[in-house]
Amino acid sequence: MVENEMLEIINSHREGILQSEIRKVMGIDSKKCSRTVNKLMKEHLIRREDELADGRKTFRLFPIGFTGPSEKHLKLLAGGSFSPCTGCDLECYPETCNRLNAWVYAIIEEES
């Protein structure tokens, strides 16, 4: 289905994708592209912003909703989770905390 394919492409571009570019990638005409974009916007699955590209007016399409952590947030994760100290109210020593040590080892493994 065209809507699903378009949504998948838009979701894979966290910083947005030009409507003119997605039309070329999908190999559809501008009329079909516009109708599909409008349908996805009515379903609150995407949003669009005006943009000039090569001196022509187009739109940048963005996904709506959580599509996973952004690149800058990925730097805060190790093993798919934030530091276990975040929100922890246990009184412990970092050197002997098993949860913290496991998280630090996950960072080391990801960097290897």
KOLMIZA-334998 format. One record per residue (C-alpha): x, y, z. Coordinates in steps of 0.25 Angstrom, whole numbers. Layout:
BEGIN
+-------+-------+-------+
|     u |     v |     w |
+-------+-------+-------+
|     X |     Y |     Z |
...
+-------+-------+-------+
END
This chain:
BEGIN
+-------+-------+-------+
|     u |     v |     w |
+-------+-------+-------+
|     0 |     0 |     0 |
|     5 |    14 |    -4 |
|     2 |    20 |    10 |
|    10 |     9 |    17 |
|    22 |    11 |     8 |
|    22 |    26 |     9 |
|    20 |    25 |    25 |
|    32 |    16 |    26 |
|    41 |    25 |    17 |
|    37 |    37 |    26 |
|    39 |    30 |    39 |
|    53 |    26 |    34 |
|    57 |    41 |    33 |
|    56 |    47 |    47 |
|    61 |    60 |    42 |
|    50 |    60 |    31 |
|    50 |    57 |    16 |
|    46 |    67 |     5 |
|    32 |    63 |    -1 |
|    39 |    65 |   -15 |
|    49 |    55 |   -11 |
|    40 |    44 |    -6 |
|    32 |    46 |   -19 |
|    44 |    42 |   -27 |
|    48 |    31 |   -17 |
|    34 |    25 |   -18 |
|    33 |    27 |   -33 |
|    19 |    33 |   -32 |
|    14 |    46 |   -38 |
|    12 |    59 |   -30 |
|    -3 |    58 |   -30 |
|    -3 |    44 |   -24 |
|     8 |    48 |   -14 |
|     0 |    60 |   -10 |
|   -13 |    52 |    -7 |
|    -5 |    41 |     1 |
|     2 |    52 |     9 |
|   -11 |    59 |    12 |
|   -17 |    45 |    16 |
|    -5 |    43 |    26 |
|    -7 |    57 |    31 |
|   -22 |    55 |    34 |
|   -18 |    42 |    41 |
|    -8 |    50 |    50 |
|     3 |    41 |    45 |
|    12 |    52 |    39 |
|    13 |    67 |    39 |
|    19 |    76 |    28 |
|    26 |    89 |    28 |
|    28 |    99 |    16 |
|    42 |    99 |    10 |
|    50 |   105 |    -2 |
|    58 |    95 |    -9 |
|    66 |    99 |   -22 |
|    57 |   112 |   -22 |
|    44 |   104 |   -22 |
|    34 |   103 |   -11 |
|    32 |    89 |    -6 |
|    30 |    83 |     8 |
|    38 |    75 |    18 |
|    31 |    63 |    24 |
|    33 |    59 |    38 |
|    28 |    47 |    46 |
|    19 |    49 |    57 |
|    20 |    41 |    70 |
|    32 |    33 |    76 |
|    40 |    26 |    66 |
|    52 |    23 |    75 |
|    63 |    31 |    81 |
|    69 |    42 |    73 |
|    84 |    41 |    70 |
|    88 |    51 |    81 |
|    80 |    43 |    91 |
|    86 |    30 |    87 |
|    99 |    35 |    93 |
|    92 |    34 |   107 |
|    88 |    20 |   105 |
|    96 |     7 |   108 |
|    90 |    -6 |   106 |
|    78 |     1 |   102 |
|    75 |     7 |   115 |
|    79 |    20 |   122 |
|    89 |    20 |   134 |
|    82 |    11 |   146 |
|    86 |    23 |   155 |
|    75 |    31 |   148 |
|    64 |    32 |   158 |
|    71 |    22 |   167 |
|    69 |    25 |   182 |
|    77 |    14 |   188 |
|    89 |    18 |   197 |
|   101 |    11 |   191 |
|   115 |    13 |   186 |
|   117 |    14 |   171 |
|   129 |     4 |   172 |
|   120 |    -7 |   177 |
|   107 |    -5 |   170 |
|   104 |   -17 |   162 |
|    94 |   -10 |   153 |
|   103 |     2 |   150 |
|   115 |    -7 |   147 |
|   107 |   -15 |   137 |
|   103 |    -2 |   130 |
|   117 |     2 |   130 |
|   121 |   -11 |   124 |
|   111 |   -10 |   113 |
|   117 |     4 |   109 |
|   130 |    -3 |   108 |
|   125 |   -14 |   100 |
|   117 |    -4 |    90 |
|   130 |     4 |    88 |
|   138 |    -9 |    85 |
+-------+-------+-------+
END
